[in-house]
Structure formats: structure tokens, C-alpha cells
């Protein structure tokens, strides 16, 4: 079957903030797709079989592959109606949005993920209760049986240690402060006068620190989290940058979804 006759298939880890970034962009653009979710570690085989690397999201259509969230946003932007575009028509503003997107992808995304994994370390009930939304039943069963081994593999792959987690939190706070400084003049969006890939990316990748209720799969809320993590989540929700991310979820996550 040619690419034109094939559906889009999105390979994901359901709770991944990079995957939420991709889902949000595709939903906003009205691009229909089938999601194939997998648990951490198991996703590697699925991503590589789809023609990607060892990370998700990977979007596939026929023999075409979009191997990361930035590529998927570019596709979504090209498919979106004018009012749903993610990059402004003005080339200067478009370049600014892409620059911020790259910044959040390389700084906020990895650091927030590392901090989150360390905070929920050892909390089996959180992993088994929330990580497996939509994944194959055998993967959920494997997680219940092999939780300690899977956790150790994730920690080794992501180099998660107490020291690394503390450094990650410092970097997250630095990014939040930079975003707050940008918003300090009262602007409602990060670039120009409308919602762009910069807002989407910041909101999606801030999710490990904010656990927004509007996330497209269920996330544990502060009352269910370890006390130290819950305190940080509540604090960062009140931060101007955290408030902006939560507002983007409330106002933009589903408002234009087809």
C-alpha cells in the first residue's frame, strides 16, 4: 500500500511528555492517527521496527517515518488549517518559535523526566496504576512481575541518581524562571500574539513537574504522589511559567481538536 493510502500510526509511551507533545500537535492539526502505546523498555523494539531509533514518539505512514516529536510538529503544521498552524507566517517569529522548541526539547524535556523518575522511585503502585494505559496486556503483566528489574534498566538508561535528579530540578527551575521572564510583560503566549509550537512544547514537556489534569492519559495527582514530589508540583503550579503551561492545557489542548 502506498503512503497516501495508509493510516498514520504513532508509536508511543503513553505517559511520555514527548509523546504528549506529538499527540497534541496531531490532534490540533486534525491529523487522524492510530496510537500504538508501549511501556518503557518495550518501546525500543517497537520504535526500531517502525523505522525509528530507540526513542518515541515515532510516526509512520506507509514507508514514511517521522522519528521524533520535532519532525511530527513540522508535519502537523503543514497539514493544519491556517488557524491551527504551529509556526507563525512571519519568518522571524517562526524561527523564534523553533528556537524555543529546540531549547525545551534539549533542556526541559530530559531534565524533567529524570527528576520525575527519581521522585517516584520505588512507588510500584504509581507505575502499575498509570504507566500502562492502552499498552498490550502482556506488557502490563510483565511490569507487575518484573517491576524492580524494569526500574533498574530505566535508571541505567537514563543515568538517574540522587545527584542527577537534584541537578535536573535546578535546571527545570532555571527554565521555568526564563519562561516567566519572557511572560513578565503580560504577553499571553511565548511568541507573537498566538499559540505556537513554543507554547505547546513548553506545556507538554513541563508535565512531569505539573501533572496537568488535561493530559491525554491519566496522571497521578499531588495527593497520590510522594510528599516531596507533591510539594514541588504544587509549588511549580503556582510559578508564572507553571501557570502558563496549565493554562495552555486548559485553553488549547482540546479546543481545536478535530
Buried (B, 14 or more C-beta within 10 A) or exposed (E): EEEEEEEBBBBBBBBBBBBBBBBBBBBBBBBEBEBBBBBBBBBBEBBBEBBBEEBBBBBBBBEBBBBBBBBBBBBBBEBBEEEBBBBBEEEEBBEBBBEBBEBBBEBBBBBBBBBBBBBBBEBEEBBEEBBBBEBBEEBBEBBEEEBEEBBEEBBEEBEBEEEBBEBBBEBBBEBBEBBBEBBEEEEEBBBBEEBBBBBBBBBBBBBBBBBBEBBBBEBBEBEBBBEEBBEBBEEBBEBBBBBBBBBBBBEBBEEBBE
